[in-house]
Amino acid sequence: MKHYKKDELAPISLTLNGVARSAYASPRTLLSDFLRHDLGVTGTHVGCEHGVCGACTVQVNGVATRSCLLLAVQAQGCTVNTVEGLAADSDGGLSDLQAAFQRHHALQCGYCTAGILMSCDHYLREVPQPTELEVKEMLSGHLCRCTGYRNIIDAVLEVANARQKSKGMVEKNA
């Protein structure tokens, strides 16, 4: 384990949404703060700063991670994806998951949405055909005071079903 001096700025290099990025930060800087303040990627929100609300969820090396519980220096050399990286194309078009959230009005104030999207994106890669109960269990790690979750669940299940149908069509045509 690397040791840092308390007042020393540490160089941090990582791949952020597919682009190599570098900056310096205090060894005690949280990844959430590093992303927002040092790299200017503000889609990641900070809610509770205790890892409970899920608003700060990003993906580190492909795994949904609470960025308020990880020091920026721990992300050295990692691949970090934020909600800005979910876009379907370089023009910023919505991914299928983002579009489903929009269709189902699965967001209201939007504060929790980025973290929920990042968890859902990771979850659907791990569990491509979840049941409603499984989606509810996954969402239990997120606090949303606006939506009541029903629309989020519907959006996630729609995407899972659409991806499964699309996969079946591709396999059938292969």
MARLO-897837 format. One record per atom (N, C-alpha, C): residue number from 1; x, y, z; residue in one letter; atom name. Coordinates in steps of 0.001 Angstrom, whole numbers. Example, Ala and Ser with C-alpha at 12.3 -4.5 7.8 and 13.67 -1.06 7.14 Angstrom:
REM MARLO-897837
REC   nr       px       py       pz  rest  atom
REC    1    13190    -5690     7800     A     N
REC    1    12300    -4500     7800     A    CA
REC    1    13200    -3300     7800     A     C
REC    2    12850    -2250     7080     S     N
REC    2    13670    -1060     7140     S    CA
REC    2    12900       30     7870     S     C
REM end
This chain:
REM MARLO-897837
REC   nr       px       py       pz  rest  atom
REC    1      837    -1171        0     M     N
REC    1        0        0        0     M    CA
REC    1      885     1238        0     M     C
REC    2      572     2156     -875     K     N
REC    2     1334     3394     -957     K    CA
REC    2      969     4300      210     K     C
REC    3     1952     4950      776     H     N
REC    3     1726     5895     1864     H    CA
REC    3     1891     7309     1331     H     C
REC    4     1009     8192     1783     Y     N
REC    4     1025     9580     1342     Y    CA
REC    4     1257    10484     2539     Y     C
REC    5     1956    11579     2282     K     N
REC    5     2117    12588     3320     K    CA
REC    5      853    13435     3348     K     C
REC    6      454    13813     4533     K     N
REC    6     -814    14490     4746     K    CA
REC    6     -983    15761     3903     K     C
REC    7       33    16554     3730     D     N
REC    7      -80    17819     3003     D    CA
REC    7      411    17741     1560     D     C
REC    8      730    16547     1101     E     N
REC    8     1265    16346     -239     E    CA
REC    8      128    16083    -1228     E     C
REC    9      198    16708    -2394     L     N
REC    9     -776    16413    -3439     L    CA
REC    9     -313    15183    -4202     L     C
REC   10    -1247    14285    -4446     A     N
REC   10     -921    13035    -5130     A    CA
REC   10    -1362    13116    -6588     A     C
REC   11     -504    12659    -7500     P     N
REC   11     -933    12604    -8899     P    CA
REC   11    -1891    11421    -9087     P     C
REC   12    -2995    11679    -9756     I     N
REC   12    -3983    10623    -9988     I    CA
REC   12    -4279    10583   -11477     I     C
REC   13    -4059     9430   -12070     S     N
REC   13    -4362     9200   -13486     S    CA
REC   13    -5353     8063   -13574     S     C
REC   14    -6396     8275   -14344     L     N
REC   14    -7415     7251   -14527     L    CA
REC   14    -8046     7427   -15893     L     C
REC   15    -8835     6458   -16269     T     N
REC   15    -9602     6571   -17506     T    CA
REC   15   -11021     6916   -17104     T     C
REC   16   -11486     8077   -17519     L     N
REC   16   -12807     8573   -17151     L    CA
REC   16   -13699     8592   -18384     L     C
REC   17   -14706     7757   -18374     N     N
REC   17   -15641     7670   -19503     N    CA
REC   17   -14903     7482   -20827     N     C
REC   18   -13864     6635   -20782     G     N
REC   18   -13122     6290   -21983     G    CA
REC   18   -11986     7223   -22354     G     C
REC   19   -11747     8258   -21538     V     N
REC   19   -10698     9238   -21839     V    CA
REC   19    -9693     9268   -20691     V     C
REC   20    -8406     9212   -21028     A     N
REC   20    -7364     9301   -20003     A    CA
REC   20    -7390    10694   -19387     A     C
REC   21    -7436    10750   -18062     R     N
REC   21    -7472    12028   -17344     R    CA
REC   21    -6488    11963   -16184     R     C
REC   22    -5918    13105   -15854     S     N
REC   22    -4973    13197   -14737     S    CA
REC   22    -5172    14510   -14009     S     C
REC   23    -4941    14489   -12718     A     N
REC   23    -4987    15694   -11893     A    CA
REC   23    -4302    15369   -10566     A     C
REC   24    -4106    16377    -9758     Y     N
REC   24    -3530    16203    -8432     Y    CA
REC   24    -4618    16421    -7393     Y     C
REC   25    -4527    15666    -6303     A     N
REC   25    -5504    15818    -5227     A    CA
REC   25    -4860    15452    -3903     A     C
REC   26    -5425    15973    -2848     S     N
REC   26    -5015    15599    -1507     S    CA
REC   26    -5300    14112    -1321     S     C
REC   27    -4464    13396     -593     P     N
REC   27    -4712    11973     -374     P    CA
REC   27    -6046    11685      327     P     C
REC   28    -6631    12696      963     R     N
REC   28    -7903    12501     1668     R    CA
REC   28    -9112    12905      827     R     C
REC   29    -8899    13274     -425     T     N
REC   29   -10001    13670    -1306     T    CA
REC   29   -10816    12450    -1713     T     C
REC   30   -12113    12564    -1563     L     N
REC   30   -13002    11485    -1986     L    CA
REC   30   -13101    11455    -3504     L     C
REC   31   -13339    10278    -4061     L     N
REC   31   -13484    10165    -5509     L    CA
REC   31   -14618    11055    -6002     L     C
REC   32   -15715    11121    -5279     S     N
REC   32   -16842    11970    -5688     S    CA
REC   32   -16405    13425    -5830     S     C
REC   33   -15642    13926    -4875     D     N
REC   33   -15168    15313    -4926     D    CA
REC   33   -14133    15503    -6034     D     C
REC   34   -13269    14516    -6215     F     N
REC   34   -12263    14582    -7283     F    CA
REC   34   -12938    14675    -8648     F     C
REC   35   -13950    13847    -8866     L     N
REC   35   -14667    13876   -10147     L    CA
REC   35   -15324    15229   -10378     L     C
REC   36   -16018    15717    -9371     R     N
REC   36   -16775    16963    -9509     R    CA
REC   36   -15873    18200    -9556     R     C
REC   37   -14963    18305    -8608     H     N
REC   37   -14206    19552    -8446     H    CA
REC   37   -12903    19594    -9234     H     C
REC   38   -12240    18467    -9368     D     N
REC   38   -10949    18463   -10047     D    CA
REC   38   -11061    18107   -11528     D     C
REC   39   -12002    17227   -11864     L     N
REC   39   -12148    16817   -13266     L    CA
REC   39   -13363    17459   -13943     L     C
REC   40   -14211    18149   -13189     G     N
REC   40   -15329    18887   -13762     G    CA
REC   40   -16476    18037   -14274     G     C
REC   41   -16583    16812   -13786     V     N
REC   41   -17657    15917   -14198     V    CA
REC   41   -18707    15968   -13086     V     C
REC   42   -19772    16714   -13300     T     N
REC   42   -20695    17025   -12213     T    CA
REC   42   -21980    16196   -12193     T     C
REC   43   -22088    15192   -13046     G     N
REC   43   -23283    14349   -13027     G    CA
REC   43   -23378    13486   -11783     G     C
REC   44   -22250    13194   -11180     T     N
REC   44   -22221    12407    -9949     T    CA
REC   44   -22582    13328    -8794     T     C
REC   45   -23633    12989    -8074     H     N
REC   45   -24083    13828    -6965     H    CA
REC   45   -23660    13241    -5629     H     C
REC   46   -23538    14098    -4651     V     N
REC   46   -23179    13679    -3301     V    CA
REC   46   -24386    13964    -2417     V     C
REC   47   -24866    12911    -1770     G     N
REC   47   -26029    13070     -899     G    CA
REC   47   -25648    12964      561     G     C
REC   48   -25490    11749     1033     C     N
REC   48   -25301    11516     2468     C    CA
REC   48   -23843    11508     2909     C     C
REC   49   -22928    11254     1989     E     N
REC   49   -21495    11100     2274     E    CA
REC   49   -21200     9962     3255     E     C
REC   50   -22111     8992     3324     H     N
REC   50   -21920     7811     4166     H    CA
REC   50   -22147     6519     3389     H     C
REC   51   -22387     6619     2083     G     N
REC   51   -22608     5433     1260     G    CA
REC   51   -23990     4843     1366     G     C
REC   52   -24918     5564     1961     V     N
REC   52   -26256     5033     2192     V    CA
REC   52   -27226     5380     1066     V     C
REC   53   -27163     6592      539     C     N
REC   53   -28206     7061     -384     C    CA
REC   53   -28002     6607    -1827     C     C
REC   54   -26769     6352    -2232     G     N
REC   54   -26498     5876    -3583     G    CA
REC   54   -26390     6950    -4644     G     C
REC   55   -26598     8210    -4303     A     N
REC   55   -26559     9281    -5302     A    CA
REC   55   -25193     9403    -5974     A     C
REC   56   -24145     9018    -5283     C     N
REC   56   -22779     9176    -5800     C    CA
REC   56   -22274     7960    -6561     C     C
REC   57   -23137     7006    -6855     T     N
REC   57   -22689     5756    -7479     T    CA
REC   57   -22103     5989    -8869     T     C
REC   58   -20916     5464    -9071     V     N
REC   58   -20228     5446   -10366     V    CA
REC   58   -19800     4000   -10592     V     C
REC   59   -19162     3730   -11691     Q     N
REC   59   -18609     2393   -11919     Q    CA
REC   59   -17089     2502   -11941     Q     C
REC   60   -16466     1704   -11112     V     N
REC   60   -15005     1626   -11068     V    CA
REC   60   -14630      239   -11566     V     C
REC   61   -13897      218   -12666     N     N
REC   61   -13547    -1050   -13328     N    CA
REC   61   -14792    -1891   -13585     N     C
REC   62   -15873    -1222   -13964     G     N
REC   62   -17101    -1905   -14347     G    CA
REC   62   -18047    -2265   -13222     G     C
REC   63   -17689    -1953   -11987     V     N
REC   63   -18507    -2328   -10836     V    CA
REC   63   -19114    -1079   -10198     V     C
REC   64   -20419    -1115    -9939     A     N
REC   64   -21091        3    -9273     A    CA
REC   64   -20445      227    -7909     A     C
REC   65   -20035     1478    -7657     T     N
REC   65   -19254     1812    -6470     T    CA
REC   65   -19711     3153    -5923     T     C
REC   66   -19816     3260    -4619     R     N
REC   66   -20145     4536    -3978     R    CA
REC   66   -18891     5410    -3985     R     C
REC   67   -18921     6479    -4752     S     N
REC   67   -17715     7306    -4888     S    CA
REC   67   -17450     8158    -3649     S     C
REC   68   -18410     8244    -2735     C     N
REC   68   -18164     8979    -1489     C    CA
REC   68   -17442     8120     -463     C     C
REC   69   -17284     6835     -767     L     N
REC   69   -16593     5928      156     L    CA
REC   69   -15215     5521     -350     L     C
REC   70   -14829     6048    -1497     L     N
REC   70   -13553     5684    -2101     L    CA
REC   70   -12690     6936    -2210     L     C
REC   71   -11462     6831    -1792     L     N
REC   71   -10544     7958    -1954     L    CA
REC   71   -10107     8027    -3413     L     C
REC   72    -9888     9224    -3879     A     N
REC   72    -9458     9410    -5271     A    CA
REC   72    -8164     8647    -5543     A     C
REC   73    -7240     8625    -4579     V     N
REC   73    -5969     7914    -4791     V    CA
REC   73    -6191     6415    -4979     V     C
REC   74    -7298     5879    -4458     Q     N
REC   74    -7599     4464    -4641     Q    CA
REC   74    -8053     4157    -6063     Q     C
REC   75    -8446     5199    -6806     A     N
REC   75    -8884     5017    -8191     A    CA
REC   75    -7727     5179    -9174     A     C
REC   76    -6531     5387    -8667     Q     N
REC   76    -5345     5518    -9515     Q    CA
REC   76    -5249     4323   -10454     Q     C
REC   77    -5183     4597   -11751     G     N
REC   77    -5034     3553   -12751     G    CA
REC   77    -6320     2823   -13115     G     C
REC   78    -7412     3195   -12499     C     N
REC   78    -8691     2510   -12734     C    CA
REC   78    -9456     3130   -13900     C     C
REC   79   -10457     2414   -14340     T     N
REC   79   -11416     2927   -15309     T    CA
REC   79   -12650     3333   -14522     T     C
REC   80   -13018     4598   -14629     V     N
REC   80   -14176     5134   -13919     V    CA
REC   80   -15187     5614   -14941     V     C
REC   81   -16414     5149   -14792     N     N
REC   81   -17500     5606   -15657     N    CA
REC   81   -18545     6301   -14810     N     C
REC   82   -19007     7443   -15309     T     N
REC   82   -20041     8216   -14643     T    CA
REC   82   -21253     8272   -15559     T     C
REC   83   -22306     8894   -15098     V     N
REC   83   -23532     8986   -15896     V    CA
REC   83   -23267     9672   -17237     V     C
REC   84   -22297    10565   -17288     E     N
REC   84   -21965    11221   -18553     E    CA
REC   84   -21487    10211   -19591     E     C
REC   85   -20927     9097   -19139     G     N
REC   85   -20422     8070   -20034     G    CA
REC   85   -21476     7077   -20520     G     C
REC   86   -22709     7198   -20046     L     N
REC   86   -23762     6274   -20473     L    CA
REC   86   -24334     6607   -21844     L     C
REC   87   -24052     7781   -22346     A     N
REC   87   -24626     8206   -23631     A    CA
REC   87   -24425     7128   -24690     A     C
REC   88   -25415     6996   -25549     A     N
REC   88   -25391     5955   -26581     A    CA
REC   88   -24370     6233   -27671     A     C
REC   89   -24022     7496   -27863     D     N
REC   89   -23060     7847   -28908     D    CA
REC   89   -22313     9110   -28512     D     C
REC   90   -21343     9487   -29302     S     N
REC   90   -20514    10646   -28978     S    CA
REC   90   -21282    11964   -29065     S     C
REC   91   -22448    11950   -29700     D     N
REC   91   -23271    13159   -29773     D    CA
REC   91   -24113    13342   -28520     D     C
REC   92   -23993    12430   -27571     G     N
REC   92   -24734    12564   -26327     G    CA
REC   92   -26146    12005   -26373     G     C
REC   93   -26445    11189   -27376     G     N
REC   93   -27761    10558   -27435     G    CA
REC   93   -27970     9648   -26237     G     C
REC   94   -29207     9499   -25824     L     N
REC   94   -29504     8700   -24642     L    CA
REC   94   -29275     7213   -24887     L     C
REC   95   -28789     6536   -23878     S     N
REC   95   -28697     5076   -23927     S    CA
REC   95   -30109     4521   -23816     S     C
REC   96   -30254     3227   -24071     D     N
REC   96   -31581     2622   -23952     D    CA
REC   96   -32121     2748   -22528     D     C
REC   97   -31246     2642   -21537     L     N
REC   97   -31670     2759   -20143     L    CA
REC   97   -32119     4186   -19827     L     C
REC   98   -31346     5173   -20262     Q     N
REC   98   -31730     6567   -20046     Q    CA
REC   98   -33041     6891   -20756     Q     C
REC   99   -33203     6399   -21964     A     N
REC   99   -34431     6656   -22720     A    CA
REC   99   -35634     6023   -22023     A     C
REC  100   -35452     4831   -21467     A     N
REC  100   -36550     4177   -20739     A    CA
REC  100   -36908     4963   -19482     A     C
REC  101   -35908     5499   -18792     F     N
REC  101   -36190     6344   -17628     F    CA
REC  101   -37012     7553   -18067     F     C
REC  102   -36659     8125   -19200     Q     N
REC  102   -37403     9285   -19713     Q    CA
REC  102   -38841     8883   -20070     Q     C
REC  103   -38999     7794   -20796     R     N
REC  103   -40334     7333   -21211     R    CA
REC  103   -41245     7046   -20020     R     C
REC  104   -40673     6433   -19003     H     N
REC  104   -41465     6026   -17843     H    CA
REC  104   -41531     7106   -16762     H     C
REC  105   -40949     8243   -17041     H     N
REC  105   -40862     9326   -16051     H    CA
REC  105   -40309     8766   -14734     H     C
REC  106   -39185     8073   -14857     A     N
REC  106   -38546     7418   -13713     A    CA
REC  106   -37601     8358   -12982     A     C
REC  107   -37824     9611   -13122     L     N
REC  107   -37054    10616   -12404     L    CA
REC  107   -37941    11831   -12216     L     C
REC  108   -37685    12547   -11164     Q     N
REC  108   -38409    13800   -10971     Q    CA
REC  108   -37399    14904   -10697     Q     C
REC  109   -36938    15032    -9478     C     N
REC  109   -35957    16094    -9225     C    CA
REC  109   -34622    15745    -9874     C     C
REC  110   -34339    14454   -10034     G     N
REC  110   -33135    14009   -10730     G    CA
REC  110   -31899    13869    -9879     G     C
REC  111   -31967    14226    -8612     Y     N
REC  111   -30763    14193    -7797     Y    CA
REC  111   -30192    12784    -7664     Y     C
REC  112   -31050    11808    -7475     C     N
REC  112   -30604    10429    -7286     C    CA
REC  112   -30401     9686    -8604     C     C
REC  113   -30891    10246    -9685     T     N
REC  113   -30996     9523   -10952     T    CA
REC  113   -29662     9033   -11488     T     C
REC  114   -28621     9842   -11437     A     N
REC  114   -27323     9428   -11978     A    CA
REC  114   -26817     8173   -11278     A     C
REC  115   -26897     8150    -9964     G     N
REC  115   -26449     6980    -9212     G    CA
REC  115   -27293     5755    -9500     G     C
REC  116   -28597     5947    -9595     I     N
REC  116   -29486     4826    -9894     I    CA
REC  116   -29192     4280   -11290     I     C
REC  117   -28999     5157   -12255     L     N
REC  117   -28671     4704   -13609     L    CA
REC  117   -27380     3897   -13634     L     C
REC  118   -26381     4349   -12900     M     N
REC  118   -25100     3632   -12889     M    CA
REC  118   -25242     2250   -12245     M     C
REC  119   -26035     2155   -11187     S     N
REC  119   -26282      850   -10567     S    CA
REC  119   -27084      -44   -11497     S     C
REC  120   -28109      508   -12135     C     N
REC  120   -28945     -281   -13044     C    CA
REC  120   -28142     -777   -14239     C     C
REC  121   -27285       78   -14774     D     N
REC  121   -26451     -315   -15905     D    CA
REC  121   -25559    -1493   -15532     D     C
REC  122   -24905    -1398   -14390     H     N
REC  122   -24051    -2493   -13914     H    CA
REC  122   -24896    -3734   -13657     H     C
REC  123   -26014    -3574   -12991     Y     N
REC  123   -26861    -4711   -12621     Y    CA
REC  123   -27363    -5463   -13852     Y     C
REC  124   -27786    -4731   -14878     L     N
REC  124   -28304    -5398   -16076     L    CA
REC  124   -27218    -6146   -16842     L     C
REC  125   -25967    -5756   -16693     R     N
REC  125   -24875    -6545   -17274     R    CA
REC  125   -24689    -7845   -16497     R     C
REC  126   -24878    -7783   -15186     E     N
REC  126   -24699    -8962   -14326     E    CA
REC  126   -25930    -9866   -14334     E     C
REC  127   -27113    -9267   -14369     V     N
REC  127   -28377   -10007   -14309     V    CA
REC  127   -29245    -9510   -15469     V     C
REC  128   -29049   -10054   -16664     P     N
REC  128   -29728    -9520   -17846     P    CA
REC  128   -31249    -9688   -17854     P     C
REC  129   -31774   -10652   -17128     Q     N
REC  129   -33225   -10875   -17088     Q    CA
REC  129   -33721   -10926   -15642     Q     C
REC  130   -33688    -9795   -14950     P     N
REC  130   -34099    -9802   -13542     P    CA
REC  130   -35617    -9898   -13393     P     C
REC  131   -36024   -10390   -12256     T     N
REC  131   -37440   -10354   -11904     T    CA
REC  131   -37726    -8999   -11265     T     C
REC  132   -38999    -8701   -11100     E     N
REC  132   -39369    -7446   -10443     E    CA
REC  132   -38807    -7396    -9025     E     C
REC  133   -38881    -8510    -8314     L     N
REC  133   -38358    -8555    -6953     L    CA
REC  133   -36851    -8307    -6925     L     C
REC  134   -36128    -8880    -7883     E     N
REC  134   -34675    -8669    -7938     E    CA
REC  134   -34343    -7203    -8206     E     C
REC  135   -35101    -6549    -9070     V     N
REC  135   -34876    -5123    -9335     V    CA
REC  135   -35156    -4319    -8069     V     C
REC  136   -36221    -4657    -7372     K     N
REC  136   -36535    -3959    -6116     K    CA
REC  136   -35406    -4121    -5106     K     C
REC  137   -34870    -5329    -5003     E     N
REC  137   -33763    -5563    -4066     E    CA
REC  137   -32539    -4747    -4449     E     C
REC  138   -32237    -4691    -5753     M     N
REC  138   -31094    -3894    -6207     M    CA
REC  138   -31313    -2419    -5875     M     C
REC  139   -32509    -1932    -6088     L     N
REC  139   -32810     -522    -5833     L    CA
REC  139   -32862     -182    -4347     L     C
REC  140   -32902    -1191    -3495     S     N
REC  140   -32970     -915    -2059     S    CA
REC  140   -31723     -193    -1560     S     C
REC  141   -30687     -180    -2357     G     N
REC  141   -29476      541    -2001     G    CA
REC  141   -29497     1999    -2426     G     C
REC  142   -30640     2482    -2860     H     N
REC  142   -30775     3872    -3315     H    CA
REC  142   -31958     4539    -2648     H     C
REC  143   -31777     5790    -2302     L     N
REC  143   -32862     6580    -1742     L    CA
REC  143   -33362     7568    -2783     L     C
REC  144   -34663     7520    -3032     C     N
REC  144   -35316     8469    -3929     C    CA
REC  144   -36568     8939    -3221     C     C
REC  145   -36697    10227    -3064     R     N
REC  145   -37843    10760    -2336     R    CA
REC  145   -38953    11223    -3264     R     C
REC  146   -38742    11127    -4569     C     N
REC  146   -39724    11679    -5499     C    CA
REC  146   -40554    10641    -6239     C     C
REC  147   -39926     9582    -6729     T     N
REC  147   -40611     8735    -7708     T    CA
REC  147   -41459     7627    -7124     T     C
REC  148   -41186     7188    -5930     G     N
REC  148   -41880     6025    -5407     G    CA
REC  148   -41376     4737    -6024     G     C
REC  149   -40369     4771    -6866     Y     N
REC  149   -39659     3628    -7445     Y    CA
REC  149   -40424     2858    -8524     Y     C
REC  150   -41731     2890    -8551     R     N
REC  150   -42503     2085    -9506     R    CA
REC  150   -42048     2345   -10934     R     C
REC  151   -41894     3605   -11310     N     N
REC  151   -41503     3941   -12679     N    CA
REC  151   -40075     3507   -12985     N     C
REC  152   -39216     3530   -11985     I     N
REC  152   -37837     3072   -12166     I    CA
REC  152   -37845     1567   -12445     I     C
REC  153   -38591      833   -11653     I     N
REC  153   -38692     -622   -11831     I    CA
REC  153   -39221     -945   -13225     I     C
REC  154   -40270     -238   -13642     D     N
REC  154   -40847     -472   -14968     D    CA
REC  154   -39824     -193   -16071     D     C
REC  155   -39051      876   -15922     A     N
REC  155   -38037     1220   -16934     A    CA
REC  155   -36958      147   -17015     A     C
REC  156   -36483     -323   -15875     V     N
REC  156   -35426    -1349   -15852     V    CA
REC  156   -35931    -2643   -16472     V     C
REC  157   -37135    -3048   -16117     L     N
REC  157   -37695    -4290   -16679     L    CA
REC  157   -37926    -4162   -18176     L     C
REC  158   -38345    -2986   -18634     E     N
REC  158   -38529    -2779   -20073     E    CA
REC  158   -37211    -2939   -20819     E     C
REC  159   -36158    -2350   -20303     V     N
REC  159   -34847    -2444   -20946     V    CA
REC  159   -34363    -3889   -20950     V     C
REC  160   -34520    -4587   -19832     A     N
REC  160   -34093    -5992   -19772     A    CA
REC  160   -34830    -6810   -20826     A     C
REC  161   -36137    -6614   -20942     N     N
REC  161   -36923    -7359   -21930     N    CA
REC  161   -36530    -7001   -23356     N     C
REC  162   -36332    -5707   -23616     A     N
REC  162   -35952    -5272   -24962     A    CA
REC  162   -34577    -5823   -25346     A     C
REC  163   -33639    -5800   -24412     R     N
REC  163   -32303    -6342   -24692     R    CA
REC  163   -32370    -7842   -24948     R     C
REC  164   -33213    -8537   -24209     Q     N
REC  164   -33340    -9982   -24392     Q    CA
REC  164   -33936   -10286   -25766     Q     C
REC  165   -34956    -9519   -26166     K     N
REC  165   -35562    -9716   -27491     K    CA
REC  165   -34553    -9412   -28582     K     C
REC  166   -33804    -8333   -28413     S     N
REC  166   -32793    -7944   -29389     S    CA
REC  166   -31712    -9019   -29491     S     C
REC  167   -31295    -9545   -28356     K     N
REC  167   -30286   -10604   -28339     K    CA
REC  167   -30810   -11843   -29061     K     C
REC  168   -32074   -12167   -28842     G     N
REC  168   -32694   -13310   -29523     G    CA
REC  168   -32757   -13114   -31019     G     C
REC  169   -33034   -11883   -31447     M     N
REC  169   -33091   -11575   -32885     M    CA
REC  169   -31707   -11717   -33502     M     C
REC  170   -30677   -11232   -32789     V     N
REC  170   -29305   -11318   -33305     V    CA
REC  170   -28887   -12782   -33409     V     C
REC  171   -29173   -13553   -32350     E     N
REC  171   -28791   -14971   -32355     E    CA
REC  171   -29552   -15733   -33450     E     C
REC  172   -30812   -15361   -33676     K     N
REC  172   -31627   -16022   -34696     K    CA
REC  172   -31074   -15737   -36089     K     C
REC  173   -30586   -14521   -36316     N     N
REC  173   -30067   -14109   -37617     N    CA
REC  173   -28628   -14556   -37848     N     C
REC  174   -27953   -15019   -36818     A     N
REC  174   -26537   -15405   -36954     A    CA
REC  174   -26374   -16767   -37567     A     C
REM end
